[in-house]
Amino acid sequence: MEYKAINLRQKFGLFTEHWQPKVVAEMNDCQLKIVKLQVRDGAVHVSEGDMFVSRSVEHKPYAESEVKLLLIEPRGVLNTGHEDGQRTASNDVWI
């Protein structure tokens, strides 16, 4: 087995669209996804290098400019939760 690091900076450079998570790895029943977001509402302030974890809470990210996130979600979860709408992305898109 060959071990190879995943370069997140390189992966983020492969796409430009916002609100379209891309899977970069899987572990057990979870997927690690990267996504670019821009402008919504929010109440938790995080800085570069910070992490925020919540469960069963609607997420409404906000950024004054583009932000890049790493998401850890159970396989099969839509980026919009149980809602289907304009920002709902295709699931299981690997990059």
NORJOLIN-V971771 format. One record per pair of residues at least 12 apart in sequence whose ideal C-beta (glycine too) atoms are under 10 Angstrom apart, sorted by the first residue. I is the first residue (numbers start at 1). GAP is how many residues later the second one is. D is the distance in Angstrom with one decimal. If there is no record, write none. Layout:
I_GAP_D / I_GAP_D
This chain:
6_18_5.5 / 6_19_6.1 / 6_26_8.4 / 6_28_9.5 / 7_17_9.6 / 8_16_7.2 / 8_24_9.7 / 8_26_6.3 / 8_60_7.9 / 8_62_7.0 / 9_59_9.0 / 10_85_9.9 / 11_13_5.6 / 11_23_5.8 / 11_57_9.7 / 11_59_10.0 / 11_84_5.6 / 12_12_9.7 / 12_22_6.1 / 12_23_9.3 / 12_24_7.1 / 12_54_10.0 / 12_56_5.4 / 12_57_9.9 / 12_58_9.9 / 12_83_9.1 / 14_20_9.5 / 14_81_5.4 / 15_19_8.8 / 15_20_9.4 / 15_21_7.4 / 15_78_9.4 / 15_80_6.6 / 16_20_7.5 / 16_50_9.5 / 17_18_9.5 / 17_19_7.2 / 17_72_9.0 / 18_17_7.9 / 18_18_5.1 / 18_19_5.8 / 18_20_5.1 / 18_21_8.9 / 18_45_9.8 / 18_48_7.4 / 18_49_9.5 / 18_69_8.7 / 19_16_7.0 / 19_17_7.8 / 19_18_6.4 / 19_19_8.3 / 19_21_9.3 / 19_42_9.3 / 19_60_6.9 / 19_61_8.7 / 19_67_8.9 / 19_68_4.6 / 19_69_8.8 / 19_70_6.5 / 20_13_9.8 / 20_15_6.8 / 20_16_7.9 / 20_17_10.0 / 20_59_7.8 / 20_67_8.7 / 20_68_9.9 / 20_69_4.6 / 20_70_7.9 / 20_73_7.3 / 20_75_9.9 / 21_12_4.0 / 21_13_7.0 / 21_14_4.2 / 21_15_9.2 / 21_16_9.7 / 21_48_8.6 / 21_49_9.9 / 21_50_6.1 / 21_52_8.2 / 21_56_9.7 / 21_57_9.4 / 21_58_5.0 / 21_68_5.8 / 21_69_9.3 / 21_70_8.6 / 21_71_9.8 / 21_72_7.3 / 21_74_9.5 / 22_12_5.5 / 22_13_7.1 / 22_14_9.4 / 22_49_9.9 / 22_67_8.9 / 22_70_9.8 / 22_71_5.5 / 22_72_6.9 / 22_73_3.8 / 23_48_9.5 / 23_50_9.5 / 23_52_8.9 / 23_68_8.8 / 23_69_6.2 / 23_70_6.4 / 23_71_4.8 / 23_72_7.1 / 24_46_8.2 / 24_47_9.9 / 24_70_7.6 / 24_71_6.4 / 25_45_9.9 / 25_47_9.7 / 25_69_9.3 / 26_49_7.0 / 26_66_9.7 / 26_68_9.3 / 27_45_8.5 / 28_46_9.4 / 28_47_9.0 / 29_44_10.0 / 29_45_5.8 / 29_46_5.4 / 29_47_8.8 / 30_41_9.7 / 30_42_5.6 / 30_43_6.5 / 30_44_5.8 / 30_45_6.7 / 30_47_9.4 / 31_40_8.1 / 31_41_7.6 / 31_42_5.8 / 31_43_7.7 / 31_44_5.3 / 31_45_8.5 / 31_46_8.2 / 31_60_9.1 / 31_61_7.7 / 31_63_9.3 / 32_38_6.4 / 32_39_7.2 / 32_40_5.6 / 32_41_8.4 / 33_36_8.5 / 33_37_7.4 / 33_38_4.4 / 33_39_7.9 / 33_40_6.5 / 33_44_9.5 / 33_46_8.1 / 33_56_9.5 / 33_58_9.8 / 33_59_9.7 / 33_60_8.7 / 33_61_9.6 / 33_62_9.2 / 34_34_6.8 / 34_35_6.9 / 34_36_5.8 / 34_37_7.4 / 34_61_7.4 / 35_26_9.0 / 35_32_9.1 / 35_33_7.5 / 35_34_5.3 / 35_35_8.4 / 35_36_6.2 / 35_44_7.2 / 35_54_8.3 / 36_27_9.4 / 36_30_5.7 / 36_31_7.2 / 36_32_5.6 / 36_33_7.9 / 37_22_9.8 / 37_24_4.8 / 37_25_8.4 / 37_26_5.9 / 37_29_7.3 / 37_30_5.3 / 37_31_8.1 / 37_32_6.4 / 37_50_9.9 / 38_23_8.9 / 38_24_9.1 / 38_25_5.8 / 38_26_8.9 / 38_27_7.0 / 38_28_5.0 / 38_29_7.2 / 39_22_8.9 / 39_23_6.6 / 39_24_6.4 / 39_25_7.7 / 39_26_8.6 / 39_27_9.2 / 39_28_9.7 / 40_19_9.1 / 40_20_5.0 / 40_21_5.5 / 40_22_4.9 / 40_23_8.0 / 40_47_9.5 / 41_19_4.7 / 41_20_8.5 / 41_21_5.4 / 42_17_8.3 / 42_18_5.6 / 42_19_5.8 / 42_20_3.6 / 42_21_8.3 / 43_17_8.2 / 43_19_8.8 / 44_13_9.7 / 44_15_9.3 / 44_16_9.9 / 44_17_9.4 / 44_18_9.6 / 45_17_9.3 / 46_15_9.6 / 46_21_9.2 / 46_23_9.6 / 48_19_9.3 / 48_20_9.9 / 51_19_8.9 / 51_21_10.0 / 52_17_9.9 / 53_19_8.6 / 56_25_9.6 / 57_24_10.0 / 58_22_9.7 / 58_23_6.9 / 58_25_9.1 / 59_12_9.3 / 59_20_9.5 / 59_21_9.7 / 59_22_8.2 / 73_18_10.0 / 75_16_8.7 / 75_17_7.7 / 76_15_6.5 / 76_16_7.9 / 77_14_7.8 / 78_12_9.3 / 78_13_6.2 / 79_12_8.1
